[in-house]
Amino acid sequence: MIDEKHDFLVIRPAEEADVSLLAEFIRGIAEYEKLLDQVVADETILHESFFGSQPSAEALIAEWEGKPAGFAVFFENFSTFMGRSGLYLEDLYVNPEYRRKGIGKALLARLAKIAVERGCPRFEWVALDWNQNAIDLYEKWGAEQLKQWRIFRLSGENLAKLAGTSY
């Protein structure tokens, strides 16, 4: 990926030296979503997840006038119907002091470009139901809200319980 510049904005791929910055952004989004108590990822875990022998995610860093302003974490998923990988946005976050400068849209546009370059037929993400500002923006930009789908999650004790079930 090539760095892109838009006036005072640079969007670049995260590098190993950015692990502490990624952790800081993750805490920022978790605080915004009122979920800070659920963050267990530390720099060791993040290093392995982004830069280890089998990376499971990628990240983009947005810098405004040379200062870290936001990030996006993404990975490839798979569509059995399409028979190809898609791009999934896990987190998009812009620090409060840098909001309303087009950074979030620039990050999404860069991810859309990555999806197209990789031959991904779709680019997906979720939004919290209370984040109407984000939902309105996504719809304004042409994203379709898939209201017929519900997200399910197994974690903790329930995950372990199902994993221990004989089949």
N, C-alpha and C positions, 0 to 999 in steps of 0.2 A: 504494500500500500504506500502511496505517496502522500506526504503531508499536504494538506490543502490550507490555503490562507484566504481569509475573507476580512479585509481591512485589519482589524485588531485581533482576529480570531485565527487560531491554528488548531486543527484537529489532527491528532497523530495516534498511531498504535501505542498502547502501553508497553513499556519495557521493564526488564527485571528491576531496575532502579526505582520503579514507580510503585513497588509493592506497598510501602507505607502510605503512599498517597491513595492507592486503591482502598486500603483499610479505612482511611480517613473519610473518603467519599461514601463508603458503605455505612459507616457510622452516621454520616450526615443524612443519607436517605432513610435509614432506620429511625432516626430521631424524627424526621419529617413525618414518617408514617406511623409514629408512636409505637414502634416495635423494637426500640433499642435493646430492651431486655432479652430479645431473641437472638441477637448477634453472638455467634460463637466463633466465627472465622477470625483467625489471627494471621499475622504475617507469614508464618510457616505454612499454614494451610493454603493461604492465597498464593504464595510462591509456587507451591506444588500444583495447584489448580490452573494457574495461568502459564507457568513456565517450566513445569516439571517434565518428566519423560513422556507423559501422555496428557497434554493439556486438555482440560474439559471446557474451557471458556476463553474468550478473548475480550479485550477491552480497548476502548478509544478514550483518549484524554483530550479534553477541550481546554485550551489555554487562551485567556484574554489578556492581551498586552503582556504576554510572557508569564502570567500567573495562572495556576490551576483554577479552572472555573467550573468544570463539570466532567462527567464521564458517562459512558455507556458500556454495559457488560452484555455480551451476546454469545451465542453458540449455535451450531447447526443442529437442527432436529431432522426428522424424516417423515415424509408423507407417503403412506402406502398407496394412496389413491393416485398420487402423482408419480410415485416410483423414484422420487428424488429428494435431496435434502432441501430444507428451507432454512431461513434464518430466524432465530428467536431472540428477541430482546428481553433480557432478564431484568435489567435496571437501567434507568435513565435518570440522571440527577444533575442539577445545576445549583451551585451554591447561591443562597438568597441574594447576595450583593451583585450577582451577574445575571439575574433573571431579566426577562423582557428585552434582551439584546439579540434574540434569534439563535442563541446557542443550542437550545433543545431541538429546534427545527433543523439546524445545521447537522447535529449529531444524527438525527433520524434520516436526513438526506444522505449523509455519508454511509449509513447502514444500508439504505435502499440501494445505493450504488454498489456496495460490496455484494449484496444479494444478487443484483443483476450480473455483476462480473463473475460470480461463482455459478451462475446458471440456476439459481434458486427460483422456483416458480412463485414463492410467497415469502412474506416477512410478517411475523406475528409477535404480539405482546399482549399483556393484560394491564388493566388499570384498576385501581381501587374504586369501588362504586361511589365513594364520597368525593373523589377527586374530579369534580365536574369541569373545572378549568381545563384539565388535561384531556378529558373526554371530548369536550367541545373543540379543542385544537386538533386532536387526532381526526375527528370527523370532518372538520374544515379542510384538512389536508387530504381527504379522500379515503381515510381508513374506515373500514366497515366493522361495526360492532356485532359480533356473533352472539346474539342473545339466546340462541337455542342450546349453547354449550355451557356446561357447568364444570368447574375445576374441582377435582378430588385430590386429596393428599393423605397419605399414610406417613406417620412419623412416630418417633419415640417408641413407646411400649406397644402401640398397635402395629407398627411396622415389624417389630421383633416378633410379636405374636403371630402375625400372618406368615412371616418368614419361617417360623418353626412348625408350621402346619404341614402335616404329611400329605402327600398327593400320590 
